[in-house]
Amino acid sequence: MEENQAGQDFKKKGLSIAVFGAGGAVGSILTTFLQQIENVSLIICLDSNFERTFRFLKNREKIIHIFTNGDSSEKLIRALKNCFLVINAASSLLNRRIMKIAWELGANYLDFASFKNDEAEQKNFHVGFKEKNIAAWINWGVGPGLTNLLVAGLINGLEECRVKIRVAESTNYARQSNSHEPLIFLWNPQLVVDEITSPVYSLSKDPKRGAIIREPFSGPESCVFPYPIGKITCRHINQNELLTLKYQSNILEADVKTGGNDIERLYEKSPKIKKCQEKKQLSKFFTKHKAPSPEKITELINSGVLLDGRVAILVEVEGKNPETKERITQKATWMGLGLREVPQGTTHINYNTALVAACAIKQMINSEQLQSGVWAPEEISEIDRELILECVQKKTNPVHFQVL
């Protein structure tokens, strides 16, 4: 694979980066991080809601705004000429359109998740990106993203690996006068609907087993995360990690489960969710429980309703040492910054997601081995993975590794 020489040339001139969804929950935080990268001289913010984007990002250095509601791809390509990197922080539904724009521009690309549930659709651009000598880093965030980065480190040097990925999302609210917690969701409602109605795929390369499809919320399992989350129940919920991990030749089996009181609220408090009703019905239910605005989040914290929030990762790998034939089990755990540790108006989920992506982008800019093509976190070079992990740990908390 060839080094991305185009990226090297851009570095000498100062970089322009385009962020689609720059006014959103993750995109607005990400643009703040991008301003802190010395090589970046211009950040072009694109969003369908100009008023929201301007409110979040006004009076920031290096930033210009472009209103994109109804703009054609051709118009955007003209507006984004000479961009080093194009980022999709808007929606995975737009991956293919924005990747095509990046390809037309000859720019590198980064996003947060795949749209399809059974295949990483971004991989269809691999040959085209190689031909133009540009790179796409896909599925960056906490999970997928940091999860797969940790998997890559743990499976390195092992064979016939069995992988468990567990993600905890926990938000604590004060009980109301009726002794019940308020029903508040910090995620995008449509994202919640998609995740809890989609089939869950587990990975097995045993030809006798075939495709393994789980029901949402199935397979309850007790998992122990670092303090203050501790012991929680994790369940099968649709996630993106396995869409690319399945290409790792030394992984035989893998599955992903998510836990925490956020998931338990969904499981316990909504009969419609338990019964996995149609998406249209669920969408109607969630319109009554929209994610709070940044101003509302600040109000909930200051009033004592929203107490704390945490996101954490636990990755466990069991594999064979090819030299000694010994089976080895090792794990890694990480705790993101808590709700009261991140800036007011954002959440622990959005902030940590943007932070991990920002570390990846910084390394994408500085990498001496940036390979052309489309790559998931576990597929980039080992030195790039190590430096991204080092960046994440400097800005959040250390990753704890353990041999069992």
N, C-alpha and C positions, 0 to 999 in steps of 0.2 A: 504493500500500500504506500502511496506517495504522500509526502508531507504537503500540507496546504500552504503553498508558497504565496498564494493570494493573501492569506491572513498575515503572513510575515511582512508583505509590502505595506499593508494597511497600517501596521503598527508604527511605521516610520512617520506617518502623516497625522496620527491622531484618529481615533475611531468614532464612527457614527453607528449608533445602535438604535434599531426600531423596536418598540414594544407595543404589540397589539394587546388591547385590554389593559392599558396603562392606568385607567381610572378605577379598575376593579380592586377587590380585596387583596389579591396577591400582587397584581401588576403595579399598584401604587407603592407598595413597600419595596418591590424589586427596583423600581426606578430610583428610589432613595439610596439603595445600596450601590447602584450603578454610578451615581454621582461621585461616590467615594473612590472609584477606580481611576487612577491617574491617567491611564492611556485613553480613557473615554473623553472625547471632546464635545460630543453632541448626542443627546438622547431624543429621538423623535417619538412622541407619545400619540398612539392611535387608539380611539375608542368610539363606540357608537353614541356615547353620552358625553357630549363636549362639556356641559355644565359640571358634571361630576368630575371629569378629568381635570378641568381647570381649578376646581375647588381644592382637590387633593394636591395638585402639583404647581400651583401658581407661585411666582416669585422664586422658583428654583433655578439655579445656574445650570447651564448646559442643555436646558430643555426647550423644545418647541412643541406645539400641539398641532395635530391634524385631525379634523373631524371626518370620520369614515363612514357615516351612515349612508349607505347607498352608493358609495364610491366603487367604481369598477376596478378590477385588478390592473388594467392598463394604466389608469390614473395613479394608483398606488405605486406601481413600478416606477413611473416618472418621478413621483415625490420622494421615493426612497433610494434614488440613484446613489451609488458609492457607499452604501451601508456595508459595514463589516459583518454585522450579525442582525438577524431578524428573530424576534422572540414571540411565541404565541402564549400569552398569559390570559387570553380571552376565553377560549373554550376548545376542548379537544375535537368538537364537531368541525372546527375550522382548520384542523391540522393540514389536510390535503391542500386546501386553497392557499394557506399561508406558506406551506412548503414550496408550492409551485411558484409563488411570488419570489421567495428567496432564491429558488433555482434560476428564475428568469434574471434576477439581479446579479447572480454570481456571488451571493452572500451566504455566510454560514447561518445555521438555524438552531434553535433550542425550543423545546416545549416541556410540558409537565406530565402528560398522560396520553395514552392511546384512547381512541374513541371506540374502536371495536372491542368486543369482549373475548373473542377467540383468536385474534391475530393482531399484531402491531402493524397497522396500516401504513405507518411511516416507512417501514422497511421496503415498500414498493418503490421508493425514490432512491434506493441505495446505488444502483447503477448510474442513474442520472447525476447524482451528486459526485460520484467518483469521476465521471466523464468531465465535469466542470471543475474538478479539483477543489471542492468545497465540502465542509463537514456539517452534519446534523447530529446534535446530541439530544436524544429523546428521553422522555419520561423522567424528568428531574424534579425532585421535591423530597419529601420525607419518605413516603411510600406510594408509588415506586420512586426510586432515586437513591437515597441513602441506604435503604434496605438492600438493594441490589449491589451497591458498592461494598457493603459489609459481607454479603454472600461471596462476592468475588475474592475477597481476601481470605475468607475461611476455607473455601474449596481449593485454593491454590496449593498445588503439590499433592492433592489427594485424588483418589479414584472412587468410582461407584458411590457417589455422595447422595445422602438423603438430607434434604433441607427443610427446615421449619422456619417460617417467617411469622412473627407475631407483632402486631401493632396495637398500641393502647391509645385511646383518645378519651380523656376523662375531664369533665367539667363539673364543678361543684357549685350548687346554688343554695341559698338560704331557704329553709322551709317557710311556707306561708302560714297565715293564721289558722288555716284548716289542716296544718301539719303536712301538706303535700308540697313537693317541689314544683315550681312553675315549668310549663312545657315550652322550653325555648331551645331552638336549634341554631347553632352558630354557622352551619354550612349552607351553601347554596341549595335551596329546596329541590331544584331539578336534579342536581347531582345526587342527593339523597334518594330520590325516587329511582333513578337509574341503577344505583348500587344495590338497593334492596329488592329490586324486581328482576335483576339479571341472574342467569345461572352462574354458578361458581365452578371454575375449572381447576382441578388439581392435576399435577403433572406426574405421570408414570410412563417410563419407557419399556415396561414389561408388555410385550405384544399380547400376552394372554389376558391382560386386564382391559385393554382398550381405553377409550376416553372416560375419564372419571368426572362426572358432573354432580355437584352437590346443590342442595336447596339452600337459599339464603337463611341465615341464622341456625343452620344445622351444625352438628359436631361440637357441642359445648365442651370446653376444655379449661381446666384451671391452669393459669399461667402466673408466674411471679416476676413482676417488673421492679425496677429500683424504686425506693422511697421517693415521693409519698404515694405512688400508685399502689404498690404492693401486689397482693394476690387478687386477681380478677378472673372473670370468665371470658374466654375468647370464642368467637363463632365464625363460621364461614360467611364472608361477605365478598362480593365481587371486587377484585383488585387487579392491578395491571402487572404485578411483578413477574408472573410466570410466562407472560406473553413473549418475553425475550430470554428469560432464563432457560427455557426449554431447548435453546440452541447450544447450551454449554454441554460439551460431550461428557464431562465427568460428573454430571448430575443425573441420577437415576430416578429419583422421586423428589417432589417438592409440593408443599401446600402453604397457603396463607390464611391466617385468621386474624380477626380484629376484635378487640374487647374494650371494656371500660363502661362507665355509667352512661356515656352518650349512647352506646349501642344498646344497653339494657333498657334505656328509656324508650327507644324505638321498639324494642321487642316486647316490652311489658305493657306500654301505655296505649298502643294503637292496635285494636283487633284487625283493622284493615291491613296493617303491615304483617301481622302474624299469619294472616290468611293469604298473603301475597296477591292482593287484588290487582286488577288492571291498572296500568300506569295512569290512565285518565282519571280514575277514581282517587288514586293516591295524590296526584297533582292537585286535585280539588281540595283534598284534606290539607295539604301543605300550604295552600294559599292562605290559610288561616294562621299559619305559623312561619311567617317569613323570617329570614335571617335578619337580625337587628343591624341597623346602620352603625357606622363608627361612632356617631354621637350617642346613639342609644346604648352601645356597649360601654362607653365611658360613664353614662348615667347609671347603668346597672351595677358597675363596679363601685362607684362613689356612694350609691345608696345602700350598699351591702347585700344586694340581691345576688350578684355574681361574685363568688368567693375566690375561686381559683380554677385554673385549667392546665392540663398537662398532655403532652404527646410523647410517647416513648416507643422504642424498638427493641425487640428481642429476636436475635437470629441464632439458630442452632444448626450445626452441621455435623453429621456423622459420616465418616469416609474412611477409605483404606489407604494406608501408607504403601505405595507401590514397591518399596524396597524391603520393608520388614513384614508386609502383609498384615500388619496390626490394624485393627479398627480403632479410630480415634474420634472422640466427640469433643467439640469445642463450641463455645458460644460467645456472642458479643451483645452487650446491652448499651443503650444510649437514652438519655433523657433530654428532651428539648427545653428551651427556656419556658418558664411558666407564664401564665396570663398576667401576673403582677410584675413580671420581669421585662415584659415587652412594652413598647410605647403605647400610650393611651389611644383608644380608638381602633386598635387592631386586636386580633386574637392569637393565642398560642399556636393554633393550626396554621393560619395564614402567614404569620411572621416566620415561623420555622421553615415552612415550605419555601418562602421567598429567599430566606437566608441560605439554604442548601443550594438553591439554583444560582444565587449570586456567587457562591464559592466555585461552582462549576464554570460559570461564565468567566470569572477572573482567571481560572486555569486555562480555559479555552483561549483566552487572549494571550496568555503568557507561555503556553505550551510550546516546547521545542519539537514535539512529536505529533502534532495535530494531524490526524489521518483523514483523508477524504472518504466520504461515504456516510452512511447512517448508522449510528452506534448508540446502544443502550449503556447505562452506567457501568455494567459489568464487562463491557466489551472494549472500553478505552484502555490506554496503556497503563501498566502498573504504576509508573511514576506519576502519571496524571491522577490516578485514583488516590494514591498516598497523599499528594499535595492538597487535593480537595478535602480529604478527610482531616488533614491537619488544619486547614482553614476552618472547617465546621467546628472542630474541637476548640479552637482559639476563641470563637465567637459564641459558643454555647457551653456545653459540658463535655468532659472526656468520654470516650467510648471505653468500656471495660471489657477486656477479653479474658476468657477463662477456659482452661482445658479440664474437662470433666473426667 
